[in-house]
Amino acid sequence: MKISLTQKYNVPGPRYTSYPTVPYWNETGFTTEKWIESFQKAFTESNSQSGISLYIHLPFCESMCTFCGCNKRITKNHSVEETYIKALIKEWSLYCRLLPEKPIIKEIHLGGGTPTFFSKNNLEHLINGIFSFANKAENYEFSFEGHPNNTTYEQLKKLYDLGFRRVSFGVQDYADKVQKAIHRIQPFHNVAKVTFWAKEIGYTSIGHDIIFGLPFQTVDDVIDTIEKTNSLKPDRLAFYSYAHVPWIKGNGQRGFDEENLPKDVEKRKLYEIGKQLLSKNGYDEIGMDHFALESDSLHKAAQSKKLHRNFMGYSASKTQLMIGLGVSSISDSWYSFAQNTKDLEDYYQLLEWDKLPVVKGHILDDEDLIIRKHILNLTCEFETSWSNEELYFEELPSVLSDLKEIENDQLIVIEGDKIKITEAGKPFVRNICMAFDLHLKRKSPETNLFSMTV
């Protein structure tokens, strides 16, 4: 029996928010001292030109969503806010002590967890604390993630007054049975309310996050969710494939049975239907999993080939240095990655000792940097080339040989020194990147590491 392309290519694979991916970091060759040297080099190269980015992880949530694989701490005790904000500002001050001049911040993204778990006053305290050591770039872009159930008008207004113009709201799906399965009860009117508030206040880019492949989810559910979403007309959408990774400790993804999840062709159909509806409603596909209206900055960045991808997802602008603050955050100097401890108590203790809470990382070698550029090209532009000899690497002929079958399936076109992903190939970007992933090819994982690619 002939199998479909979805069945053929639906294998475990990375999401490529970095290269090398975290499981393949060479931790033995990494030290905090090397990281400091690396981010200082990147800061010198980028601060005066484009500025730097901050990712700030706010881990607290009032309840567990069973689709989520993020680092979080479940609590209804809001007294934890002030202690955590104080720690974030302390961590930022430790970084600033190591810099030769005042940093210029181009991007801030508040992720989580649930950033809107924090009161407007504590969010203001955080941002003011950051800028007691830094200046804003002229064309800065500040964004945050909001939970529709607990985002207040006052929070939105306060963050707007602090310079935030982009907000993304987690929607996932509107079907009652799906929301119950993922423990995310969230009525449509809550999402509508915060979306209208954000528009009224003046946010210029409002995003909604939707997931396909959730337990009990049907085609009718996806259609209903996207129709409701279109009625609110957010500027951009993330339309993610549900990443089922129940082996990750504490992610809460064992709240439903495997048989309740749409599989292979059934799951791919949810994506195809969703994509058709989004296209019909004026949303163009921008990179992996993302769609945007022509008026949105992400769409404009994609058209001008300035789209960038990092641990924060897709960005309309690129900075060489991104510093991650908070428990589990990952920093990126382009030359290296560094990750903070995932344990909240260890995070506090290290800061108490005046130490950066970095516990692991990876120093990229020349080969890593070349492959990283190719994977960024594929995920941001749906094409890559080695016409510039600096992007040629020794194992390229082997990579092209591995891509032959993908080319035969008409998912890519290889012409001379260029690869272009076809429209049919866009759902399989992760598979195409895997052909370039030399770390993955040299050492296949012996245990579960990645979610399925489709």
N, C-alpha and C positions, 0 to 999 in steps of 0.2 A: 504494500500500500504506500502510495506517495505521501510523504509528510510535507506540511506547509513550511514556509520560510520561518514563521513564528516558532514552530516546534523545533526546527533545525537550529535556530540561533538563540533560543531561550535557555541560556546557560548562566551560571553564576559569574558575575563580572563587576568590576569597580564602577563607581559613578564619576570618577575622574575630576574631583574637586582639587586634586593635586596629582603631580607625578614627581617622584614615585608615590604610589598610594601608601597610606599609613602602615599597613602590614608589612611592607617591604622597605621600611626605613632601616638604615644601618645604624642602629643605636650604639653599637660598640665604638663606632668612629665619631660619635657625637659627645660634646661636652658643653656645659653652659658657657664656658669661656669662649669656645668656638662660635657659639650662637651670638654672644655679645660682640665679638669681632665682626661677624657677618652682618648683623643689623646696623652696627656703626658704619660699616662700609656702604651699605645700601642707603642709610640716612644721608650720608655725605653726598651721594650721587643723586638723590631724588628730592630732598627737602626743599631746596630753593627753586627747583624746576616745577614739580607737580604737587609737592606735599606728600603726606603719608595717610594711611587709612588706619582706623581703629575698629576692631570687632570686639564688642563687649558682651560677654555671656552672662545672662541673668537667669539662673537655673531654677528658680522656685515656681512651682505650680500648685494650685489648690487641689487638683485631682489628677489621676493618672489616665492619660489617653492611651489605649492599647495599640494604636498604630505607630506610636512614636518611639524612635530609637535614639533620641537625644539624651544628653546628660542632664538630669534634673533631680530636684529634691522636692518631694511632695509634702506640703505643710499648709495649714490654714493659719499658722502663727505669723502674723505680719511684723512682729518685733524683730524678725531676722533681717529685715530690710536695711536698717541703719548700720548694723555690723558689717554686712556685705558691701554696702556702698563705701564705707570707710576703708575696707580692704582693697576695693578696686582703685580708689584714689591713691592708697599707699603703693600699690603695684605700679601704677602709672608714674608716681613720683620717683620710684626706683629706676625706671627706664629713663626718665628725663635727666636724672643725675648723670647718666652715662652718655648723654648727648652733648655735642660741642656748642649747640645753640638751641634756641627755642623752636620746638617743632611747629610746622604749619600743617594743620589737619584739613585734608580734602574730603575724606569720607569718614562717617561714623555709622556703624550699623549695630543696633541693639537686638540681640537674638536670645534664644532661650531653649528650654524653659518658657516662661511667660513674662516678657518685659512689663506688660501692663498689670502684673501682680503688684508692682511697686507703685506707691502713691505718687501723685504729681509733684509733691514737695521733695520726695526722695529722688525722683528722676531729675528734678531741677538741681538738687544738691550734687548729683553725680556729674551732670554736664558742666556746671559751674566749676566743680572740682577739677575736671579735665582741663578746662580753659584757664585755670589759674596757673597752668604750666605751659600753655600753648596758645597759638593764634589760629584763626580761621583762614583758609585759602579763599581767594576771591570767588571761585566757582565751586564752592563746597556743596556736598550732597550728603544729607543726614537722613537716615531711614530707621524704621523700627518695625517689629512684628507685634501685632495686637490680637488679643483674644476677644472676639466679638461679645462674649458674655460678660467680660469685666472691664472693657475699655470704656472710660467715661468721657463725656464732652470736655471736662476740665483737664484730663490728661492730654487729650488731643490738642486742646488750645495751648496748654503749657509747652508741650513739645514743639508745636508750631512756632510759638514765641521764641523758643530757644534755637530755631533755625531748621527744624525738621520739615521736609516737604514731601517725603515719601513714606507710605505706610502699607504694610501687607497684612491682610486678615486671613487667618486660617479658617477655611470653610469645610473642606474635605468632601462632604456629601450631605444632601438635605433629607434623605430617606430616613424615616424613624427607625427602621430595623437596622440600618447600617450604623446610625448614630448610637444606638443602644449597644451594638456589638463592639464598637471602638471606644465606648465610654466617653462620648463627646456629644452630649445632648445640647443642641444649639439651634434654636428656631430661626427661620428665615428672617423674621422681623428684627432679630438682634443684629444680624449682619447688615440688613438694610439700614437700620438706625445709625450704626457707626459709620457706614459708607456715606450716607447723606450728611452726617456731621462733618466728616473729613472734607467733603466737597464744599460745604458751607463755610468752613473755616479757611479753606484756600489751599489745601494740599494739591500739588500738581501731578502726583503720580500715586494712584491708589491701586493696590494689587489684591487679588484673591488667590488663595492656594486651594486647588482641588486635587483629589487623589482618585485614580481609577485602580480597580483590582482589589477593593476592600471587601471584607466578608459580607456575603448576602447581596452584594451590589449587582444590579441588572442593567441592561441597556436602557430601560425606561428610567431608572434612577439617574443615570448619567445625563440623559436628555433633560429630565426635570431640573437637575442641578444646574446645567449649563443655561437652560432657558431662564431660570430664576436669576442666575448670575448676569446674563445679558440684560435683563431688565434694570440692573443696577449700573451697568456699563463701567466696570473698573477699567483703568488704563492698561493694565497688564495682568496676565494670568500665569500661574505656574500650574501645569497639568501633569502631576507626577504619577509615576507608577508606584504602587504600594510596595515598599521594601519589607518583605517578610523575613525577619532575622531573629527568630525566637531564641537563638543560642546566645545572644548578647545578654549578659546578666542585667537583670533589673529593668528590661525594656517593656515588660508587661504584655508581650505579644502572644501569650498563651491563653488569652481569654476567649478563644473560639477555636474550633477544630479546623484542621487543614482542608477538610472536605467542604467547608463553607466558603473557601476562597475561589474566585474565578481563575481558571487555569488556561495557559497557552492561547489557543485560538479564541476562546471565550473572552479572555482578558484583552487580547489584541483588538477584538471587536469593540470593546468599550472605548479603547483609545481612538480607533478609526472613526467611530460615530462622533465622539467628542471633538476630534480634530475637524471633521466636516462641519459641524455646527459652529465651532469657533471661527473657521474660515468664512462661513456664510455670514457671520455677524461682524466681520471686519477685523478679526484678529489674525495676524500673520505669525507663522512659526519662527521663533527667534532662538536658535541654539537648541539644546536638548531640553525638552519638557516645558519650554516657555513660549508664550504667545503675547503679542502686544498690538495695540492700535497704532496707526501710523503717526499719531500725534505724540506718542510716548517716547521718552529719551532712550529707552532700551531699543526701540525700533530704529530710531535715528542712528544710534551707535552701530547697530548691525548693518545698516545700509552704507555707512561710511567706513566699515571694517575697523571700528574702534571698540567692539564688544570685548569684554574681558571676563574671565571666569576664575574664581578662587574659592576659598572656604566659605565665603559669604554667598556664593552662588554667582549669578551673572551681574555684571556691573557695566554701566554706561561709560565708565572712565577707568583708567588703569593707574595705579600707583605701584612703584617698585616695592615699597615697604608697607606691610600690613602687620600691625602689632595686635595680638589677641590678649585681651584682659579678662580675667575671671577664670573660675574653675573649668578645666578641660579645654580652654581656648587654644587655638593654633595660630601661631605667627608665621609670617612668610617674608623673607628678605629677598626673594628670587633665588639667591644662592643657597639658602637653607630653610628648613622648617623647624619649629620648636613648639612643643605642646606642654601646656600646664598640667599639673596633677589633676586627676579626676575626682579626688577625694576632698570634700569641702574642709574637713578638719585639718588635713595636711596643708591645704592651701593657706588657711589662716596661720598655721604654725610657721610655715616658711616665711611668710611676710612679717611675722612677729620677730623672726631672726634677721630681718632686712635682706632676705634672699629672694631673687626672682623665683617664682613657683614652677619653673620649667623642669620637667622630669625626663623628657625624651625628645629626640629630633632626628634630623637627617641633613648631612652636608652633601649638596648635589655636586657630582663630578661633571666633567665636560660632556660625557655621553648623556647623563641625566638631563642636562640643560637643553641639548639638541632635541631629545625625545619630548621633553616638556613643551617645547615650541610647537612641534608637530601636533601633539594632542590638543593644545590650545587652539591651533588653527582649525583642527577638525571639529572641535566642540563649539567654536565661536563663529566660524565662517563656512563650515561644511566642506572645506577643501584644505589641501596643503601642498607644498612644492619644495623641491630641493634644487631649484635652479640656482639659488645662491649656494655656493660650495660650503658655506658655514653650516648649512642644514643637512649636509650629506654625512652619513655615518656608515661604519664598516658593515653592519649587518642589514643595511637597506635592501640589498638584493634578496635576502632571505625573507624580509618582511613583505616585499612585493610578491614573492612566490606564495607566501601564506595568504595573501589577499586575492589570489587568482580565482578561488572558488566564489568569494564574495563578489568579484567582478563578473563572473559567469552568471551569478544570480541577479545581475543588473542593479546591485545596490551601490556600486561605485563605478566610475569611469577612470581608467588610468591612461593618460596620454603623455608620452614623453616623460618629462620630469614633474608631472603634476597628478594629483588624485583629487577627484571631485565626487562628493556624495550626491547620489541622485535623490529625487523626491521619494522614491520607494525605499531608499536606504536610510532616510532620516530617523526612523524608529530604531535603527540598528547602529547608531553612532558608537555606543559603548563597545559593541563587538568589533567595529572597525578600529577603534583606539586600541583594543586588546592586541591586535596584530603588531602594533608598535611597542607594546609594553614589554620591554626586554626583561625586566625583573620577573614579571609573571611567567614569561616563556621559559626562563632559565630554571625557575623553581615553582612548579605548580603547587597550590595550597593542599596540604594534607588533611585539613579540617575545614569546616564551614567558615568562610570569611566574608563573602559578598552575597548580596541579594541577586535575584535573577535579572537578566538584562531586559526582558520584555515585561 
